[in-house]
């Protein structure tokens, strides 16, 4: 996980009608940018920056914090903290702490599970006697998926310091609002110009990576033609492979597909798998007696999964599973495709399984 420094402005977290709070936050971002050009506006009143490079240059994390507090003190009170991952760094900022590298799990352990921002999960954990992030993180990962679902897995990784953030922390429009304010406050609405220092390793490996990547892709596009460089866009679909389509890079079309919000019966729940296999991997799923696991016409498992083998690899015990979810595509035509998907944890891996015509496949891996 990235080591992040978070600047939190308690008085600017809520936007007001006349935009005064947001303009003050823009001033804070401008002041912090003197110490690192790569600032992320997480949400109004909250921004982050990579800590390692600036800390090395300005004499350590404590010295960097003092400089940032001094630069912003005339604008608004700020809270600054450093930790591994955004979730822990925000909590560290609330307390004005610098969590040592690698110390995020110990820092999070005594905190209440309610701090994850998932009331339903917190209530369920409390009924089970699990009240702290440390208690939750101590649960075997293989048990969490089956008992608490995909959202529980995400929260479990954050609670144990193995993942950096929860989606609820970010507001996607925050960066755009800040950029609009920074441009709109200048004569003619001209966008602000910034000089980016690109010294290898200085900014912790980020710098102007996106800008340089864009220039490289444009050069490749000049050589291969407009359709020679493509990028993936999210669209509606049931399986993970159906939810991505390739479009020409830098194409002038809406970023969000109109089919995303449509109902997709049988769509798998979040989080999305890490790896979607272009060609599904052959798999065998058997019960405790070694008999193949079958799915009935009503999409019910005839027997509980016991062991799984992928591509003739050694068998692994199935320790948790969820589903199956039926998928009945083109039911009105001769090309009808009837299948079902389920999630399963076997050994050290979590898989998205697909069963069709009695055969099992691994469609994706959660990693």
Buried (B, 14 or more C-beta within 10 A) or exposed (E): BBBBBBBBBBEBEEBEEEEEBBBBBBBBBBBBBEBBBBBBBBBBBBBBBBBBBBBBBBEEBEEBBBBBBEBBEEBBEBBBBBBBBBBBBBBBBEEEBBBEEEBBBEBBBEBEBBBBEBEEBBEBBEEEEBBBBBBBBEBEBBBBBBEBBBBBBBBBBBBBBBBBBBEEBBBEEBBEBBBBBBEBEEEEEEEEEEEEEEEEEBBBEBBBEEEEEEEEBEEEBEEEEEEEBEEEBBBBBBBBBBBEEEBBBEEEEEEEBEEEEEEBEBBBEEBBBEEBBEEBBEBBBBBEEEEBBBBEEEBEBEBEBBBBBBEEEEBBEBBBBBBBBBBBBEEEEEEEEBBBBBBBBBBEBBBBBBBBEEBBBBBBBBE
